[in-house]
Amino acid sequence: MDLLLKNKTALVTGSTAGIGLEIARRLALEGANVIVTGRNKAKLDEAVASIAQSTHGSGAPRVRGILADAASAEGAKALASGADQVDILVNNLGIYESKAFVDISDADWHAYFDTNVLSGVRLARSYFPGMLKQNWGRIIFISSESALTIPADMIHYATTKTAQLSVSRGLANLTKGTHVTVNCVLPGPTRSEGIVSFMRSVVSNPGASAEQIEAEFFATQRPASLIQRLSEAEEIATLVAYLASPLAGSINGAALRSEGGLVPTL
Protein backbone atom coordinates (compact mmCIF):
# COMPACT_ATOMS: atom_id res chain seq x y z
CA MET A 1 0.00 0.00 0.00
CA ASP A 2 1.30 3.46 -0.91
CA LEU A 3 0.93 5.68 2.15
CA LEU A 4 1.42 8.83 0.03
CA LEU A 5 4.28 10.15 2.17
CA LYS A 6 6.68 11.04 -0.63
CA ASN A 7 8.14 14.53 -0.20
CA LYS A 8 6.73 14.88 3.31
CA THR A 9 9.26 15.88 5.98
CA ALA A 10 9.15 13.94 9.25
CA LEU A 11 10.99 14.60 12.52
CA VAL A 12 11.14 11.76 15.04
CA THR A 13 12.51 12.40 18.52
CA GLY A 14 14.43 9.73 20.40
CA SER A 15 15.05 7.98 17.10
CA THR A 16 18.52 6.48 17.47
CA ALA A 17 17.20 3.16 18.83
CA GLY A 18 14.11 1.14 19.63
CA ILE A 19 10.66 2.28 18.56
CA GLY A 20 11.89 5.69 17.42
CA LEU A 21 14.49 4.22 15.07
CA GLU A 22 11.97 1.87 13.51
CA ILE A 23 9.42 4.67 13.09
CA ALA A 24 12.05 6.77 11.31
CA ARG A 25 13.01 3.80 9.14
CA ARG A 26 9.40 3.02 8.21
CA LEU A 27 8.66 6.64 7.29
CA ALA A 28 11.80 6.74 5.13
CA LEU A 29 10.81 3.50 3.40
CA GLU A 30 7.45 5.11 2.65
CA GLY A 31 9.20 8.01 0.92
CA ALA A 32 9.32 10.71 3.59
CA ASN A 33 12.35 12.89 4.18
CA VAL A 34 13.32 11.91 7.72
CA ILE A 35 15.13 13.81 10.46
CA VAL A 36 16.61 11.57 13.14
CA THR A 37 17.33 13.15 16.53
CA GLY A 38 19.46 12.14 19.49
CA ARG A 39 21.96 13.28 22.11
CA ASN A 40 24.84 10.93 21.27
CA LYS A 41 26.68 11.67 18.02
CA ALA A 42 27.98 8.15 17.51
CA LYS A 43 24.52 6.63 17.96
CA LEU A 44 22.98 9.35 15.80
CA ASP A 45 25.41 8.72 12.95
CA GLU A 46 24.84 4.97 13.27
CA ALA A 47 21.05 5.39 13.10
CA VAL A 48 21.23 7.64 10.04
CA ALA A 49 23.56 5.17 8.31
CA SER A 50 21.27 2.25 9.20
CA ILE A 51 18.21 3.94 7.72
CA ALA A 52 20.12 5.04 4.63
CA GLN A 53 21.26 1.46 4.10
CA SER A 54 17.71 0.14 4.52
CA THR A 55 16.42 2.51 1.86
CA HIS A 56 19.40 2.31 -0.52
CA GLY A 57 18.46 1.81 -4.15
CA SER A 58 14.76 2.42 -3.62
CA GLY A 59 14.76 6.02 -4.74
CA ALA A 60 14.72 6.82 -1.07
CA PRO A 61 14.49 10.37 0.23
CA ARG A 62 17.03 12.23 2.29
CA VAL A 63 17.75 11.04 5.83
CA ARG A 64 19.70 13.29 8.14
CA GLY A 65 20.40 13.69 11.83
CA ILE A 66 20.27 16.62 14.25
CA LEU A 67 22.32 16.31 17.42
CA ALA A 68 20.19 17.81 20.21
CA ASP A 69 18.59 16.95 23.54
CA ALA A 70 14.88 17.35 22.91
CA ALA A 71 14.25 17.13 26.67
CA SER A 72 15.70 20.61 27.18
CA ALA A 73 14.46 24.00 26.01
CA GLU A 74 17.83 24.60 24.34
CA GLY A 75 17.63 21.27 22.52
CA ALA A 76 14.10 21.95 21.30
CA LYS A 77 15.26 25.32 20.00
CA ALA A 78 18.17 23.65 18.19
CA LEU A 79 15.82 21.18 16.54
CA ALA A 80 13.41 23.89 15.44
CA SER A 81 16.34 25.87 14.05
CA GLY A 82 17.77 22.86 12.22
CA ALA A 83 14.41 21.85 10.77
CA ASP A 84 12.30 24.93 10.22
CA GLN A 85 9.48 23.15 8.38
CA VAL A 86 8.10 19.75 9.37
CA ASP A 87 4.99 18.01 8.04
CA ILE A 88 5.06 15.08 10.47
CA LEU A 89 6.20 15.35 14.08
CA VAL A 90 6.54 12.14 16.06
CA ASN A 91 7.13 12.81 19.77
CA ASN A 92 8.71 9.51 20.72
CA LEU A 93 11.38 10.56 23.24
CA GLY A 94 10.76 9.00 26.63
CA ILE A 95 12.36 7.50 29.72
CA TYR A 96 11.08 4.93 32.22
CA GLU A 97 12.14 2.94 35.27
CA SER A 98 10.75 0.90 38.11
CA LYS A 99 10.80 2.90 41.35
CA ALA A 100 8.82 2.92 44.58
CA PHE A 101 6.57 5.97 44.86
CA VAL A 102 8.17 7.18 48.12
CA ASP A 103 11.59 7.09 46.46
CA ILE A 104 10.60 9.28 43.50
CA SER A 105 12.21 12.64 44.24
CA ASP A 106 11.16 16.05 43.02
CA ALA A 107 14.15 15.94 40.68
CA ASP A 108 12.85 12.66 39.24
CA TRP A 109 9.41 14.16 38.64
CA HIS A 110 10.89 17.19 36.89
CA ALA A 111 13.16 15.02 34.73
CA TYR A 112 10.24 12.83 33.67
CA PHE A 113 8.04 15.78 32.75
CA ASP A 114 10.86 17.51 30.85
CA THR A 115 11.64 14.39 28.84
CA ASN A 116 8.27 12.72 28.36
CA VAL A 117 5.92 15.71 28.22
CA LEU A 118 7.64 19.04 27.65
CA SER A 119 9.85 17.71 24.84
CA GLY A 120 6.70 17.11 22.79
CA VAL A 121 4.98 20.28 23.96
CA ARG A 122 7.89 22.49 22.91
CA LEU A 123 8.21 20.94 19.47
CA ALA A 124 4.45 20.96 18.88
CA ARG A 125 4.47 24.65 19.81
CA SER A 126 7.12 25.24 17.15
CA TYR A 127 5.53 23.27 14.29
CA PHE A 128 1.78 23.34 14.96
CA PRO A 129 1.21 26.90 13.64
CA GLY A 130 2.96 26.07 10.37
CA MET A 131 0.87 22.95 9.92
CA LEU A 132 -2.32 24.95 10.41
CA LYS A 133 -1.10 27.59 7.96
CA GLN A 134 -0.40 25.03 5.22
CA ASN A 135 -3.59 23.14 6.19
CA TRP A 136 -1.82 19.80 6.51
CA GLY A 137 0.21 18.11 9.18
CA ARG A 138 0.52 15.25 11.60
CA ILE A 139 1.55 15.29 15.25
CA ILE A 140 1.81 11.89 16.91
CA PHE A 141 2.65 11.32 20.56
CA ILE A 142 4.05 7.92 21.53
CA SER A 143 2.34 7.35 24.87
CA SER A 144 1.92 3.98 26.60
CA GLU A 145 -0.64 1.56 27.94
CA SER A 146 0.66 2.74 31.31
CA ALA A 147 -1.33 5.92 30.71
CA LEU A 148 -4.47 3.86 31.33
CA THR A 149 -3.29 0.97 33.53
CA ILE A 150 -1.03 2.69 36.04
CA PRO A 151 1.80 0.39 37.26
CA ALA A 152 2.34 0.79 41.00
CA ASP A 153 6.11 0.86 40.50
CA MET A 154 6.06 3.43 37.68
CA ILE A 155 3.65 6.13 38.85
CA HIS A 156 5.85 9.01 37.68
CA TYR A 157 6.22 7.47 34.22
CA ALA A 158 2.52 6.66 33.94
CA THR A 159 1.54 10.19 34.96
CA THR A 160 3.59 11.65 32.10
CA LYS A 161 2.04 9.21 29.66
CA THR A 162 -1.46 10.23 30.78
CA ALA A 163 -0.46 13.88 30.36
CA GLN A 164 0.44 13.16 26.74
CA LEU A 165 -3.13 12.03 26.12
CA SER A 166 -4.40 15.38 27.40
CA VAL A 167 -1.96 17.42 25.34
CA SER A 168 -2.72 15.40 22.23
CA ARG A 169 -6.49 15.69 22.57
CA GLY A 170 -6.28 19.39 23.42
CA LEU A 171 -4.22 20.11 20.30
CA ALA A 172 -6.57 18.00 18.20
CA ASN A 173 -9.45 20.21 19.36
CA LEU A 174 -7.58 23.16 17.81
CA THR A 175 -7.47 21.51 14.38
CA LYS A 176 -11.22 21.52 13.77
CA GLY A 177 -12.05 21.93 10.09
CA THR A 178 -8.44 21.51 8.92
CA HIS A 179 -6.35 18.69 7.45
CA VAL A 180 -4.08 18.65 10.50
CA THR A 181 -4.44 15.73 12.90
CA VAL A 182 -3.03 15.03 16.36
CA ASN A 183 -3.12 11.53 17.81
CA CYS A 184 -1.53 9.27 20.42
CA VAL A 185 -0.27 5.73 20.04
CA LEU A 186 -0.23 3.53 23.15
CA PRO A 187 2.26 0.68 22.81
CA GLY A 188 2.69 -1.99 25.43
CA PRO A 189 6.10 -3.36 26.42
CA THR A 190 8.11 -3.34 23.20
CA ARG A 191 11.39 -5.07 22.44
CA SER A 192 14.46 -2.86 22.85
CA GLU A 193 17.72 -2.83 24.78
CA GLY A 194 16.04 -0.75 27.47
CA ILE A 195 13.09 -3.06 28.03
CA VAL A 196 15.35 -6.10 28.33
CA SER A 197 17.31 -4.39 31.12
CA PHE A 198 14.06 -3.25 32.73
CA MET A 199 12.61 -6.78 32.74
CA ARG A 200 15.79 -8.12 34.33
CA SER A 201 15.36 -5.60 37.14
CA VAL A 202 11.88 -6.83 38.11
CA VAL A 203 11.99 -10.62 37.66
CA SER A 204 13.05 -13.17 40.29
CA ASN A 205 16.16 -14.41 38.45
CA PRO A 206 17.98 -11.72 36.45
CA GLY A 207 20.47 -14.34 35.27
CA ALA A 208 17.85 -16.45 33.47
CA SER A 209 17.70 -16.67 29.69
CA ALA A 210 16.03 -13.88 27.72
CA GLU A 211 13.13 -16.19 26.88
CA GLN A 212 12.61 -17.15 30.54
CA ILE A 213 12.78 -13.53 31.66
CA GLU A 214 10.21 -12.46 29.08
CA ALA A 215 7.87 -15.31 30.03
CA GLU A 216 8.12 -14.55 33.75
CA PHE A 217 7.67 -10.82 33.18
CA PHE A 218 4.38 -11.32 31.38
CA ALA A 219 3.16 -14.01 33.74
CA THR A 220 3.83 -11.95 36.88
CA GLN A 221 4.08 -8.29 35.85
CA ARG A 222 1.72 -8.08 32.85
CA PRO A 223 -0.69 -11.05 33.24
CA ALA A 224 -3.49 -9.17 31.44
CA SER A 225 -1.56 -9.20 28.17
CA LEU A 226 -3.36 -11.23 25.53
CA ILE A 227 -0.29 -11.78 23.36
CA GLN A 228 1.98 -12.64 26.34
CA ARG A 229 5.08 -11.37 24.56
CA LEU A 230 6.91 -8.17 23.78
CA SER A 231 5.64 -6.22 20.81
CA GLU A 232 8.20 -5.66 18.09
CA ALA A 233 9.24 -2.09 17.33
CA GLU A 234 8.34 -2.66 13.67
CA GLU A 235 4.75 -3.40 14.67
CA ILE A 236 4.43 -0.02 16.39
CA ALA A 237 6.20 1.75 13.53
CA THR A 238 3.71 0.40 11.00
CA LEU A 239 0.78 1.90 12.92
CA VAL A 240 2.56 5.24 13.30
CA ALA A 241 3.36 5.38 9.57
CA TYR A 242 -0.31 4.83 8.75
CA LEU A 243 -1.38 7.57 11.17
CA ALA A 244 1.13 9.91 9.50
CA SER A 245 -0.38 9.18 6.09
CA PRO A 246 -2.98 11.23 4.22
CA LEU A 247 -4.96 7.97 4.16
CA ALA A 248 -5.58 8.34 7.91
CA GLY A 249 -7.05 11.83 7.68
CA SER A 250 -10.27 10.89 9.48
CA ILE A 251 -8.39 9.75 12.60
CA ASN A 252 -8.00 12.78 14.85
CA GLY A 253 -7.92 13.23 18.61
CA ALA A 254 -7.61 9.50 19.08
CA ALA A 255 -5.60 7.28 21.42
CA LEU A 256 -4.82 4.16 19.44
CA ARG A 257 -3.84 1.10 21.43
CA SER A 258 -1.19 -1.31 20.22
CA GLU A 259 -0.52 -2.88 23.61
CA GLY A 260 -1.25 -6.53 23.05
CA GLY A 261 -4.60 -6.45 24.84
CA LEU A 262 -3.26 -5.25 28.21
CA VAL A 263 -6.01 -2.66 28.50
CA PRO A 264 -9.52 -4.13 28.82
CA THR A 265 -12.20 -2.72 26.53
CA LEU A 266 -13.90 0.22 28.21
ROKE-582198 format. One record per residue (C-alpha): residue in three letters; x, y, z. Coordinates in steps of 0.1 Angstrom, whole numbers, padded with zeros to 4 digits, always signed. Layout:
N
ALAXYZ/...
END
This chain:
266
MET+0000+0000+0000/ASP+0013+0035-0009/LEU+0009+0057+0022/LEU+0014+0088+0000/LEU+0043+0101+0022/LYS+0067+0110-0006/ASN+0081+0145-0002/LYS+0067+0149+0033/THR+0093+0159+0060/ALA+0092+0139+0093/LEU+0110+0146+0125/VAL+0111+0118+0150/THR+0125+0124+0185/GLY+0144+0097+0204/SER+0150+0080+0171/THR+0185+0065+0175/ALA+0172+0032+0188/GLY+0141+0011+0196/ILE+0107+0023+0186/GLY+0119+0057+0174/LEU+0145+0042+0151/GLU+0120+0019+0135/ILE+0094+0047+0131/ALA+0120+0068+0113/ARG+0130+0038+0091/ARG+0094+0030+0082/LEU+0087+0066+0073/ALA+0118+0067+0051/LEU+0108+0035+0034/GLU+0074+0051+0027/GLY+0092+0080+0009/ALA+0093+0107+0036/ASN+0124+0129+0042/VAL+0133+0119+0077/ILE+0151+0138+0105/VAL+0166+0116+0131/THR+0173+0131+0165/GLY+0195+0121+0195/ARG+0220+0133+0221/ASN+0248+0109+0213/LYS+0267+0117+0180/ALA+0280+0081+0175/LYS+0245+0066+0180/LEU+0230+0094+0158/ASP+0254+0087+0130/GLU+0248+0050+0133/ALA+0210+0054+0131/VAL+0212+0076+0100/ALA+0236+0052+0083/SER+0213+0022+0092/ILE+0182+0039+0077/ALA+0201+0050+0046/GLN+0213+0015+0041/SER+0177+0001+0045/THR+0164+0025+0019/HIS+0194+0023-0005/GLY+0185+0018-0042/SER+0148+0024-0036/GLY+0148+0060-0047/ALA+0147+0068-0011/PRO+0145+0104+0002/ARG+0170+0122+0023/VAL+0177+0110+0058/ARG+0197+0133+0081/GLY+0204+0137+0118/ILE+0203+0166+0142/LEU+0223+0163+0174/ALA+0202+0178+0202/ASP+0186+0170+0235/ALA+0149+0174+0229/ALA+0142+0171+0267/SER+0157+0206+0272/ALA+0145+0240+0260/GLU+0178+0246+0243/GLY+0176+0213+0225/ALA+0141+0220+0213/LYS+0153+0253+0200/ALA+0182+0237+0182/LEU+0158+0212+0165/ALA+0134+0239+0154/SER+0163+0259+0141/GLY+0178+0229+0122/ALA+0144+0219+0108/ASP+0123+0249+0102/GLN+0095+0231+0084/VAL+0081+0197+0094/ASP+0050+0180+0080/ILE+0051+0151+0105/LEU+0062+0154+0141/VAL+0065+0121+0161/ASN+0071+0128+0198/ASN+0087+0095+0207/LEU+0114+0106+0232/GLY+0108+0090+0266/ILE+0124+0075+0297/TYR+0111+0049+0322/GLU+0121+0029+0353/SER+0107+0009+0381/LYS+0108+0029+0414/ALA+0088+0029+0446/PHE+0066+0060+0449/VAL+0082+0072+0481/ASP+0116+0071+0465/ILE+0106+0093+0435/SER+0122+0126+0442/ASP+0112+0161+0430/ALA+0142+0159+0407/ASP+0128+0127+0392/TRP+0094+0142+0386/HIS+0109+0172+0369/ALA+0132+0150+0347/TYR+0102+0128+0337/PHE+0080+0158+0327/ASP+0109+0175+0309/THR+0116+0144+0288/ASN+0083+0127+0284/VAL+0059+0157+0282/LEU+0076+0190+0277/SER+0098+0177+0248/GLY+0067+0171+0228/VAL+0050+0203+0240/ARG+0079+0225+0229/LEU+0082+0209+0195/ALA+0045+0210+0189/ARG+0045+0247+0198/SER+0071+0252+0171/TYR+0055+0233+0143/PHE+0018+0233+0150/PRO+0012+0269+0136/GLY+0030+0261+0104/MET+0009+0230+0099/LEU-0023+0250+0104/LYS-0011+0276+0080/GLN-0004+0250+0052/ASN-0036+0231+0062/TRP-0018+0198+0065/GLY+0002+0181+0092/ARG+0005+0152+0116/ILE+0015+0153+0153/ILE+0018+0119+0169/PHE+0027+0113+0206/ILE+0041+0079+0215/SER+0023+0073+0249/SER+0019+0040+0266/GLU-0006+0016+0279/SER+0007+0027+0313/ALA-0013+0059+0307/LEU-0045+0039+0313/THR-0033+0010+0335/ILE-0010+0027+0360/PRO+0018+0004+0373/ALA+0023+0008+0410/ASP+0061+0009+0405/MET+0061+0034+0377/ILE+0036+0061+0388/HIS+0058+0090+0377/TYR+0062+0075+0342/ALA+0025+0067+0339/THR+0015+0102+0350/THR+0036+0117+0321/LYS+0020+0092+0297/THR-0015+0102+0308/ALA-0005+0139+0304/GLN+0004+0132+0267/LEU-0031+0120+0261/SER-0044+0154+0274/VAL-0020+0174+0253/SER-0027+0154+0222/ARG-0065+0157+0226/GLY-0063+0194+0234/LEU-0042+0201+0203/ALA-0066+0180+0182/ASN-0094+0202+0194/LEU-0076+0232+0178/THR-0075+0215+0144/LYS-0112+0215+0138/GLY-0121+0219+0101/THR-0084+0215+0089/HIS-0064+0187+0074/VAL-0041+0187+0105/THR-0044+0157+0129/VAL-0030+0150+0164/ASN-0031+0115+0178/CYS-0015+0093+0204/VAL-0003+0057+0200/LEU-0002+0035+0232/PRO+0023+0007+0228/GLY+0027-0020+0254/PRO+0061-0034+0264/THR+0081-0033+0232/ARG+0114-0051+0224/SER+0145-0029+0228/GLU+0177-0028+0248/GLY+0160-0007+0275/ILE+0131-0031+0280/VAL+0154-0061+0283/SER+0173-0044+0311/PHE+0141-0032+0327/MET+0126-0068+0327/ARG+0158-0081+0343/SER+0154-0056+0371/VAL+0119-0068+0381/VAL+0120-0106+0377/SER+0131-0132+0403/ASN+0162-0144+0384/PRO+0180-0117+0364/GLY+0205-0143+0353/ALA+0179-0164+0335/SER+0177-0167+0297/ALA+0160-0139+0277/GLU+0131-0162+0269/GLN+0126-0172+0305/ILE+0128-0135+0317/GLU+0102-0125+0291/ALA+0079-0153+0300/GLU+0081-0145+0338/PHE+0077-0108+0332/PHE+0044-0113+0314/ALA+0032-0140+0337/THR+0038-0120+0369/GLN+0041-0083+0358/ARG+0017-0081+0328/PRO-0007-0110+0332/ALA-0035-0092+0314/SER-0016-0092+0282/LEU-0034-0112+0255/ILE-0003-0118+0234/GLN+0020-0126+0263/ARG+0051-0114+0246/LEU+0069-0082+0238/SER+0056-0062+0208/GLU+0082-0057+0181/ALA+0092-0021+0173/GLU+0083-0027+0137/GLU+0047-0034+0147/ILE+0044+0000+0164/ALA+0062+0018+0135/THR+0037+0004+0110/LEU+0008+0019+0129/VAL+0026+0052+0133/ALA+0034+0054+0096/TYR-0003+0048+0087/LEU-0014+0076+0112/ALA+0011+0099+0095/SER-0004+0092+0061/PRO-0030+0112+0042/LEU-0050+0080+0042/ALA-0056+0083+0079/GLY-0070+0118+0077/SER-0103+0109+0095/ILE-0084+0098+0126/ASN-0080+0128+0149/GLY-0079+0132+0186/ALA-0076+0095+0191/ALA-0056+0073+0214/LEU-0048+0042+0194/ARG-0038+0011+0214/SER-0012-0013+0202/GLU-0005-0029+0236/GLY-0013-0065+0231/GLY-0046-0065+0248/LEU-0033-0053+0282/VAL-0060-0027+0285/PRO-0095-0041+0288/THR-0122-0027+0265/LEU-0139+0002+0282/
END
